[in-house]
Amino acid sequence: QGGTTYCFVLPSFWNLLSWLRDEGRDFSVALRTFGTDGPEVMEALRLYAEGKHPSHPQGCPPALPSRVAPSARLSRGGAEGFRLELAQEDGETRILQGEDKVFAFFESLRGSAAVVDDYDAWMAGKYCGSAGKPLWIPVDRCSDMSHHIFFDDNFRVAEPENSIVDARILAPGTALHEGSSVDAQAAFDLGCVVQAELHRAILEPDYFIKQVQR
């Protein structure tokens, strides 16, 4: 831009997706944000997936935007509990309500999607992890289920009162509207949440790969 080359998305992220492709892994990407950057990042992801990134001309079809719902908005709180609004390619909006249904969306996601999380709920919760971006961990995870990994530089294992990820235990047949958050250390030990270190992600081309291998 302006005659200067810069990286809109960290190269270590593209390297992770290319590594997953080369390893033959079945994967999907959910971009979780409190902001309005989702469409721009999704466009960059589409170009990369189509082989239009200068450093990754082979492309990565598994990372193409989802044909079902490439964007969504997730809200939490009140009588409705968790609610996911899916903006579908046909212009219609589909509503999923309840933690089990929202988790099912992430579990069945194919390709990539941008999800806007509920910043107002996080702010109302005084920026505590239990009011942040939810990540569901099923109690009885089957062998054919996905392993969800949440990367965020604002996730703090030792400071859950000042964190951004709400790791939640999902038990079948249970109404999960409160009291299901799990200890941040437990979620970290399970390999479900990673406190992304920005300086390492910049300096180490294989940073995200190493975190997945961990």
Residue pairs with C-beta under 8 A, 6 or more apart in sequence:
8 40
8 41
8 44
9 41
9 44
9 45
9 48
10 201
10 202
11 55
11 205
12 201
12 202
12 204
12 205
12 206
12 207
12 208
12 209
13 201
13 208
14 48
14 53
14 55
14 56
15 205
15 206
15 208
15 209
16 208
16 209
16 212
17 27
17 29
17 48
17 60
17 62
17 63
18 56
18 58
18 60
19 206
19 209
20 27
20 62
20 212
21 60
21 62
21 63
26 62
26 146
27 62
28 62
28 66
28 109
28 110
28 111
28 112
28 113
28 146
29 45
29 63
29 111
29 112
29 113
30 106
30 109
30 112
30 113
30 114
30 115
31 38
31 41
31 42
31 45
31 112
31 113
31 114
31 115
32 115
32 117
32 133
32 150
32 152
33 41
33 114
33 115
33 116
33 117
34 116
34 117
34 119
34 122
34 133
35 116
36 116
38 71
38 114
38 115
38 116
39 71
39 114
41 114
42 65
42 70
42 71
42 112
42 113
42 114
45 63
45 65
45 112
46 64
46 65
47 53
48 56
48 59
48 60
48 63
49 59
49 60
49 61
49 62
49 63
49 64
49 65
49 112
50 59
50 64
51 57
51 58
51 59
51 60
52 59
62 111
63 111
63 112
64 111
64 112
65 111
65 112
65 113
66 109
66 110
66 111
66 112
66 113
67 89
67 110
67 111
68 86
68 88
68 89
68 110
69 86
69 87
69 88
69 89
69 94
69 105
69 113
70 87
70 89
70 111
70 112
70 113
70 114
71 86
71 87
71 113
71 114
71 115
71 116
72 84
72 85
72 86
72 87
72 105
72 113
72 114
72 115
72 116
73 84
73 85
73 87
73 115
73 116
74 82
74 83
74 84
74 85
74 102
74 115
74 116
74 117
74 118
74 133
74 134
75 82
75 83
75 84
75 85
75 118
75 121
76 82
76 83
76 118
76 121
76 131
76 134
77 118
77 121
77 124
80 97
81 97
81 98
81 99
81 176
81 177
82 97
82 98
82 99
82 102
82 134
82 177
83 95
83 96
83 97
83 102
84 95
84 96
84 97
84 101
84 102
84 105
84 115
85 93
85 94
85 95
86 93
86 94
86 95
86 96
86 105
87 93
88 94
96 102
96 104
96 105
98 176
99 134
99 136
99 168
99 170
99 176
99 177
99 180
100 170
100 172
100 176
102 134
102 136
103 136
103 138
103 170
106 136
106 148
107 145
107 146
107 148
117 132
117 133
117 134
121 131
122 128
122 131
122 132
122 133
122 164
124 131
125 131
125 132
126 161
127 162
127 163
127 164
128 160
128 161
128 162
128 163
129 155
129 156
129 160
129 161
129 162
129 163
129 164
129 165
129 166
129 167
129 181
129 184
130 160
130 166
130 181
131 166
132 163
132 164
132 165
132 166
133 150
133 152
133 164
133 165
133 166
134 165
134 166
134 168
135 148
135 150
135 165
135 166
135 167
135 168
135 187
135 192
135 193
136 148
136 168
136 169
136 170
137 148
137 167
137 168
137 169
137 170
137 182
137 187
137 190
137 192
138 145
138 169
138 170
138 172
139 169
139 170
139 171
139 172
140 172
147 191
147 192
148 192
149 191
149 192
149 193
149 194
149 211
149 212
150 165
150 167
150 192
150 193
150 194
151 194
151 196
151 208
151 211
152 164
152 165
152 193
152 194
152 195
152 196
153 195
153 196
153 197
153 198
154 163
154 164
155 163
155 164
155 165
155 184
155 193
155 194
155 195
155 196
156 162
156 163
156 184
156 195
157 184
157 185
157 188
157 195
160 183
160 184
163 184
165 184
165 187
165 193
166 181
167 181
167 182
167 184
167 186
167 187
167 192
167 193
168 176
168 180
168 181
168 182
169 180
169 181
169 182
170 176
170 180
171 180
174 180
184 193
187 193
188 194
188 195
191 214
194 211
196 211
197 207
200 207
201 207
201 208
204 210
